[in-house]
Amino acid sequence: MATPISTDDTAITIAQLQKYASAFHSDSTNRMRMNAITKSGIQQVATAHDAVAKMQYMFSDEIDTGAVTNQRQSGRCWLFAGLNAIRQDIATRNHMPPFELSQSYQMFWDKFEKANYFLERILDTLDEETDSRIVQWLLQAPLQDGGQWDMFVNLVEKYGVAPQSVMAETYHSSRSSVMNALLTRKLRQQASAYRSQYLAGVPITALRAQKQTFMGEFYRLLCYFLGTPPDTFDFEYRDKDNTFHRDLGLTPQEFFAKYAGIQLKDYVSIINAPTSDKPFDKTYTVKYLGNVEGGYPVRYLNVDIDTVKRLALAQIQDGEPVWFGCDVGKMSDRETGIMDTELYDYEGILGTALTMTKGERLDYGESLMTHAMVFTGANVVDGRAHRWKVQNSWGKDVGHDGFFVMSDAWFDDYMYQVVVHQKYLSEAQRAALTQEPIVLNPWDPMGSLACMY
């Protein structure tokens, strides 16, 4: 028997629809707004040109950097941002002209390690129902391109880095969606096999033993898509004085140790998550967020936004780039590279309020970290940065020759994470980092991965 249509106030009635339509047509400005938006799009109509004029690409403090890189159609922004910071250190330390590190080398090992990490989490949760929230979360995206700062550190600490000439970009490193879909299918297939065998009584020790064979096959598949990672390579370059250098038979680990003076383990993730469940000056981690089994866990220190700004500016003024994570798609324009809360007057054009606090946006799914980039400058007035210079990884044709400019108000609303050296922290902040971290659920917004392109 069919369920009758509701007649109480839970359903929309014809009378209500007529009332809404009458109200719309009674105001002539509604038609003007509709015509403008349907013809040109809301962003074109709502652009505040006076706000655009204020966001100049001029900065009192700037760091000299190499050419802007391009992650193309892949979600490797976090790797690009990390490698951009490292290559600047290498170039400065060794009096070298700007050059590029291999992003596909890091991508290869990230995929390989994520596969192993995922299978270990499946083995951890064999006693859970397949439709449990945790198992479904694990199965949702086991091999996406995105990542976090501590995951980047794990890769460099274990595998080192290599110049891009040693392991160049491939079709699928720059266009990763089909590769990711096929490799994800392979991982889900293995997860299904593990869980079926476990239900049939096969012990976990036997299942884990199968993993070695699987990882060998997975390595082979990665080679097809990304090429083979180098065991050793020769490094040749001319420095800024035109002196030629040759270094033979380096492993990627030796290359990083010899040419980079940066100690990644000395850098820490500082976040601003003003939600009631995350008090400031506490340390947090996220369950099941990682890539390298046995590597550093993701760890954040949550502080107020003014502290985030102060720490980031201190490192910039010392001539060192700052890796950061933000919600890049909010109130920003790819063409101009402007990131400003006044860029679009959506409320004025639409005649409606769009007000939520930063904490509310996090709690209700309106915002989270989506993209990682690097701060390479700031415009400082009376000790405070009014504009921030951003090095992106979307190529030189996006923004201002590949760079973006961020307003201080945008920093307040959509900046979530910076990575700075521990030397900039107070004693109390360093002490807070030694706390046993509070463990957040895997689906917490602070567990998001930077993956926008």
Secondary structure as UniProt FT lines:
FT   TURN            9..10
FT   HELIX           14..25
FT   HELIX           28..40
FT   HELIX           42..46
FT   HELIX           49..54
FT   STRAND          61..62
FT   HELIX           77..93
FT   TURN            94..95
FT   HELIX           103..124
FT   TURN            125..127
FT   TURN            130..131
FT   HELIX           133..140
FT   TURN            142..143
FT   HELIX           149..159
FT   TURN            164..166
FT   HELIX           171..174
FT   HELIX           177..199
FT   TURN            200..201
FT   HELIX           204..226
FT   STRAND          233..238
FT   TURN            240..241
FT   STRAND          244..250
FT   HELIX           252..259
FT   HELIX           264..266
FT   STRAND          267..271
FT   TURN            276..277
FT   TURN            280..281
FT   STRAND          282..286
FT   TURN            287..288
FT   TURN            293..294
FT   STRAND          300..302
FT   HELIX           305..317
FT   TURN            318..319
FT   STRAND          322..326
FT   TURN            328..331
FT   STRAND          332..333
FT   TURN            334..337
FT   STRAND          338..339
FT   TURN            341..342
FT   HELIX           346..350
FT   HELIX           358..363
FT   TURN            364..365
FT   STRAND          371..381
FT   TURN            382..383
FT   STRAND          384..391
FT   TURN            396..397
FT   TURN            401..402
FT   STRAND          403..407
FT   HELIX           408..414
FT   STRAND          415..421
FT   HELIX           422..424
FT   HELIX           427..433
FT   STRAND          438..440
FT   TURN            442..443
FT   HELIX           445..447
//
